[in-house]
Amino acid sequence: METTSLSNKSNVTHEAGNNAAADHAMRSIEEARASAEELAARGNAAIRSGTARAQEIFHQTSEHAAHYVQDKPLKALLLAVAAGAAIALLAGAMNKHHGHR
């Protein structure tokens, strides 16, 4: 009878240890989940903020360009032609470089 009683006490102690470990693991998982959710929320907020800032900069740049074209149409046209020519030259050089492989 004595061995059965010791065996039962050992099983109870073992089960209590397993429950404590399981509880600790569940708390750790919950904390990790909460941290991941917070990190995702902060990431989403940063993306939204960055997108809004980029849209604002684009809008301001567009307005600035429009005013520049209205104030100096000939200069704006010459700059556009020069930029187009530079892009065409770069594209031609890249095509020539890729064609010789």
C-alpha positions as CSV (number, residue, x, y, z in Angstrom):
1,M,0.0,0.0,0.0
2,E,2.9,2.4,0.8
3,T,4.2,2.2,-2.8
4,T,0.8,3.0,-4.3
5,S,0.5,6.1,-2.1
6,L,4.0,7.3,-3.0
7,S,3.2,6.6,-6.7
8,N,0.0,8.6,-6.5
9,K,1.8,11.6,-4.8
10,S,4.5,11.5,-7.5
11,N,1.8,11.5,-10.3
12,V,0.0,14.4,-8.6
13,T,3.3,16.4,-8.3
14,H,4.2,15.5,-11.9
15,E,0.7,16.6,-13.2
16,A,1.0,19.9,-11.2
17,G,4.3,20.6,-12.8
18,N,3.0,19.8,-16.2
19,N,0.0,22.2,-15.6
20,A,2.3,24.9,-14.4
21,A,4.5,24.5,-17.5
22,A,1.4,24.5,-19.8
23,D,0.1,27.6,-18.1
24,H,3.5,29.3,-18.5
25,A,3.6,28.3,-22.2
26,M,0.1,29.6,-22.8
27,R,1.0,32.9,-21.1
28,S,4.1,33.2,-23.2
29,I,2.1,32.5,-26.4
30,E,-0.5,35.0,-25.5
31,E,2.2,37.6,-24.7
32,A,3.9,36.9,-28.1
33,R,0.6,37.2,-29.9
34,A,-0.2,40.5,-28.2
35,S,3.3,41.8,-29.1
36,A,2.9,40.7,-32.7
37,E,-0.5,42.4,-32.9
38,E,1.0,45.6,-31.5
39,L,3.9,45.5,-33.8
40,A,1.6,44.9,-36.8
41,A,-0.6,47.8,-35.7
42,R,2.4,50.1,-35.4
43,G,3.7,49.0,-38.8
44,N,0.3,49.7,-40.4
45,A,0.2,53.1,-38.8
46,A,3.7,53.9,-40.1
47,I,2.8,52.8,-43.6
48,R,-0.4,54.9,-43.6
49,S,1.6,57.9,-42.3
50,G,4.3,57.4,-44.9
51,T,1.7,57.0,-47.7
52,A,-0.1,60.2,-46.6
53,R,3.3,62.1,-46.5
54,A,4.3,60.8,-49.9
55,Q,0.9,61.9,-51.4
56,E,1.3,65.3,-49.8
57,I,4.9,65.7,-51.3
58,F,3.6,64.5,-54.7
59,H,0.8,67.1,-54.6
60,Q,3.1,69.9,-53.6
61,T,5.6,69.0,-56.3
62,S,2.9,68.8,-58.9
63,E,1.7,72.3,-57.9
64,H,5.2,73.6,-57.9
65,A,5.8,72.2,-61.4
66,A,2.5,73.6,-62.7
67,H,3.4,77.1,-61.4
68,Y,6.9,76.8,-62.9
69,V,5.5,75.9,-66.3
70,Q,3.0,78.8,-66.1
71,D,5.7,81.3,-65.1
72,K,8.4,80.1,-67.5
73,P,6.8,78.1,-70.3
74,L,9.7,78.2,-72.8
75,K,12.3,77.2,-70.2
76,A,10.0,74.4,-69.0
77,L,9.7,73.1,-72.6
78,L,13.4,73.2,-73.1
79,L,14.0,71.3,-69.9
80,A,11.4,68.7,-70.9
81,V,13.0,68.3,-74.3
82,A,16.5,67.9,-72.7
83,A,15.2,65.4,-70.2
84,G,13.5,63.4,-72.9
85,A,16.7,63.4,-75.0
86,A,18.8,62.3,-72.0
87,I,16.4,59.4,-71.3
88,A,16.4,58.4,-75.0
89,L,20.2,58.3,-75.0
90,L,20.3,56.3,-71.8
91,A,17.8,53.8,-73.2
92,G,19.7,53.5,-76.4
93,A,22.9,52.9,-74.6
94,M,21.3,50.3,-72.3
95,N,19.8,48.5,-75.3
96,K,23.1,48.5,-77.1
97,H,24.9,47.2,-74.0
98,H,22.4,44.4,-73.5
99,G,22.4,43.5,-77.2
100,H,26.2,42.7,-77.2
101,R,26.1,39.9,-74.6
